[in-house]
C-alpha cells in the first residue's frame, strides 16, 4: 500500500505549519520530517509539537529524516540517542540515515567495517524501540548503487536496517527497473522526483510520469505500506509542488484501478 507524502526538506525555508497546510492542500497523507531544519534531534518538546500538528491535520509522520551519517559522528552514543528519542516522540516508524560519506568504490575495508559495525549497533537500539532504520540511496555513500546496496544489506543481514529508493539520475526504467527488482526486499520508502538528466535539472514530475508508472508497478510488489515522499520540486515552487502532488496521486490511483480491473 502506498502512502503519498512529502519530505519537509523540500521546503527548508517554510515553517512546519506552512508545510502541513501545503500537504493538506495537495491531498497528501504523510510527512517525512527533516532533522536538519524542522525537527532538530534532541529538541523533544518541539518534536512533540510537530507530532501533534501533523496528527491534528489528519496526516501521518511517515519517517524522520535524521541526516545522521554512520561512521562520522564523534559521539555516536549521545548523538544517536538524541535522534532515537526525537523519532520516538514524533511517532516516526522509520529513521532515515546515511551509510557513511564515502562511495562504495572509494572506501577501504577498514572504513566499511566501521560503518557496518556502527550500523548494527544503531539498528539494535532502534529495533528495541520498534523503529526501522533505512539508508538513503545516494551517491558518496556505501549505498550508492544497486549492486552496492544489495551487497551492503546482505552483509548486514539485520531485520531493522533497510533502504530507501530513488531513481538514479540519468538512468531510465531499464536500469532503475532492474535495480528495483534487485533490492526490492529491503525497500521501505521512496523519494519521488524527476530530475533529468542531472540532479541540478529539476523537471515537473509529469515529465517523468511514464517512467514512474513503471517504477510503481514494480514497487507495488512490496506488501507493507510504503511512503512515496515528494522530494524537492522545480524552482522550489509551491505551485509546482501542488502539480507534482497531483501527478503522484494520479499515478497511484491509476495503478490501483488497473489492478482492480
C-alpha positions in Angstrom: 0.0 0.0 0.0 1.3 3.5 -0.9 1.3 6.4 1.5 1.7 9.6 -0.6 3.6 12.4 1.2 6.4 14.9 1.2 9.8 15.4 2.8 9.9 18.6 4.8 13.3 19.4 3.4 11.6 20.1 0.1 10.8 23.4 1.6 13.6 24.2 4.1 12.5 27.9 4.0 9.0 27.2 5.1 7.7 26.7 8.7 6.2 23.3 9.8 2.8 25.0 9.8 3.2 26.1 6.2 4.4 22.6 5.2 1.4 20.9 6.9 -1.0 23.3 5.1 0.6 22.6 1.8 0.5 18.8 2.3 -3.2 19.0 3.2 -4.0 21.2 0.3 -2.2 18.8 -2.0 -4.3 15.9 -0.7 -1.2 14.0 0.6 -1.3 11.7 3.6 2.2 11.9 5.3 5.2 14.0 6.0 8.8 12.9 6.5 10.2 15.5 8.9 13.8 16.5 8.4 16.2 16.8 11.3 18.4 19.5 9.7 15.9 22.3 9.9 12.3 21.5 11.0 12.8 19.0 13.8 16.4 19.0 15.1 17.5 16.0 17.1 17.2 16.4 20.9 14.5 19.1 20.7 11.9 16.9 22.2 9.2 19.5 23.2 9.4 20.8 19.6 9.2 17.3 18.2 6.1 16.7 20.3 4.5 19.9 19.0 5.3 18.8 15.4 3.8 15.4 16.0 0.6 16.9 17.3 0.5 19.4 14.5 0.8 16.6 11.9 -1.8 14.4 13.6 -4.3 17.2 14.1 -4.1 17.9 10.3 -5.1 14.3 9.6 -1.6 13.4 8.4 0.9 10.7 9.4 4.6 11.1 10.3 6.0 8.7 7.7 9.6 9.0 8.8 12.3 11.1 10.4 15.0 12.2 8.0 17.7 12.4 10.7 20.7 13.3 8.5 22.7 11.1 10.8 25.8 9.9 8.9 27.1 6.5 10.2 30.8 6.4 10.8 31.1 10.2 11.0 29.7 11.2 14.4 32.3 12.0 17.0 29.9 11.0 19.8 27.9 8.1 18.3 26.2 7.1 21.6 25.0 10.6 22.6 24.1 11.7 19.0 22.1 8.7 18.1 20.3 8.6 21.4 19.0 12.1 20.6 17.9 11.0 17.2 16.2 8.0 18.5 14.3 9.9 21.3 13.2 12.5 18.7 11.9 9.9 16.3 10.0 8.2 19.2 8.4 11.5 20.2 7.5 12.2 16.6 5.9 8.7 16.3 8.1 8.1 13.2 8.2 4.4 12.2 11.4 5.0 10.2 14.6 6.9 10.8 16.5 7.7 7.6 20.3 7.6 7.9 23.3 7.8 5.6 25.7 4.9 5.0 28.8 6.8 5.6 30.2 9.7 3.5 32.4 7.8 1.1 31.3 6.0 -2.1 31.4 2.2 -2.2 34.3 2.2 -4.7 36.3 4.7 -2.7 36.0 3.0 0.7 38.7 0.9 2.4 37.8 -2.3 4.1 38.5 -0.7 7.5 36.1 2.1 6.8 33.5 -0.2 5.5 33.8 -2.4 8.7 33.5 0.8 10.8 30.2 1.8 9.1 28.8 -1.8 9.2 29.7 -2.3 12.9 28.1 1.0 13.9 25.0 0.4 11.8 24.4 -2.9 13.6 24.7 -1.2 17.0 22.2 1.5 15.9 19.8 -1.0 14.4 19.8 -3.0 17.6 18.9 0.2 19.5 16.2 1.3 17.1 14.7 -2.2 17.0 14.2 -2.2 20.8 12.1 1.0 20.3 10.1 -0.5 17.4 11.7 1.8 14.8 13.2 0.8 11.5 16.4 2.3 10.2 16.7 2.9 6.5 19.7 4.1 4.4 19.4 6.9 2.0 20.0 5.5 -1.5 22.6 8.1 -2.6 26.0 8.7 -4.1 29.0 9.3 -2.0 27.8 6.7 0.5 28.2 2.9 0.7 24.7 2.7 -0.6 25.3 4.4 -3.9 24.3 1.7 -6.5 22.1 -1.3 -6.8 24.9 -3.7 -6.6 26.4 -1.9 -3.6 23.0 -1.8 -1.8 22.5 -5.5 -2.3 25.9 -6.3 -1.0 25.7 -3.9 1.9 22.3 -5.1 3.2 23.1 -8.8 2.6 26.2 -8.4 4.6 24.4 -6.6 7.4 21.5 -9.1 7.4 19.8 -7.1 10.2 15.9 -7.0 10.4 16.0 -3.3 11.5 18.1 -1.9 8.7 16.6 -1.4 5.2 16.8 1.2 2.4 15.0 4.0 0.7 14.9 4.1 -3.1 15.1 6.9 -5.5 15.8 7.0 -9.3 19.5 7.2 -10.3 19.9 10.5 -12.2 20.1 10.0 -15.9 19.1 6.3 -15.7 15.7 5.4 -17.1 13.3 2.5 -16.4 15.6 -0.1 -18.0 18.3 0.4 -15.4 16.2 1.6 -12.5 13.6 -1.1 -13.1 16.1 -4.0 -12.9 17.7 -2.2 -9.9 14.3 -2.0 -8.0 13.8 -5.8 -8.5 17.3 -6.4 -7.1 16.8 -4.5 -3.9 13.1 -4.9 -3.6 13.1 -7.0 -0.3 14.8 -4.1 1.5 12.9 -1.1 0.2 10.8 0.6 2.9 10.5 4.1 1.5 10.6 6.0 -1.8 11.7 9.6 -2.7 9.7 10.8 -5.6 11.1 13.4 -8.1 12.0 13.8 -11.8 15.5 15.3 -12.2 16.6 14.8 -15.8 19.2 14.1 -16.8 21.2 15.6 -14.0 20.4 16.3 -10.3 20.6 20.1 -10.9 17.9 19.9 -13.6 14.6 19.5 -11.7 11.7 18.9 -14.0 7.9 18.6 -13.3 7.0 15.1 -12.2 4.6 14.9 -15.1 7.5 14.9 -17.5 8.6 11.6 -15.9 5.2 10.1 -15.4 5.8 7.3 -17.9 8.9 6.3 -16.0 7.2 6.5 -12.6 4.3 4.4 -13.9 6.8 1.6 -14.5 8.5 2.1 -11.1 5.2 2.0 -9.2 4.3 -1.2 -11.0 7.5 -2.8 -9.7 7.4 -1.3 -6.2 3.7 -2.4 -5.7 5.0 -5.9 -5.2 6.0 -4.8 -1.7 3.3 -6.0 0.7 3.8 -3.4 3.5 2.8 0.3 3.5 5.5 2.3 1.7 5.7 6.1 1.9 6.1 7.8 -1.5 7.5 11.2 -0.5 7.9 14.0 -2.9 11.4 15.4 -2.5 12.3 18.8 -4.0 10.5 20.4 -6.9 11.4 22.7 -9.8 12.3 26.2 -8.6 11.3 25.3 -5.1 7.8 26.4 -6.2 4.7 25.7 -4.1 2.6 25.7 -7.3 4.9 23.1 -8.8 4.7 21.1 -5.7 0.9 21.0 -5.9 1.2 19.9 -9.6 3.7 17.2 -8.7 1.5 16.0 -5.8 -1.5 15.8 -8.2 0.7 13.8 -10.7 1.8 11.4 -7.9 -1.8 10.9 -6.7 -3.0 10.2 -10.2 -0.2 7.7 -10.8 -1.0 5.8 -7.6 -4.8 5.9 -8.3 -4.4 4.7 -11.9 -2.2 1.8 -10.8 -4.7 0.8 -8.2 -7.5 0.9 -10.8 -5.5 -1.2 -13.2 -5.0 -3.8 -10.5 -8.8 -4.0 -9.9 -9.8 -4.4 -13.5 
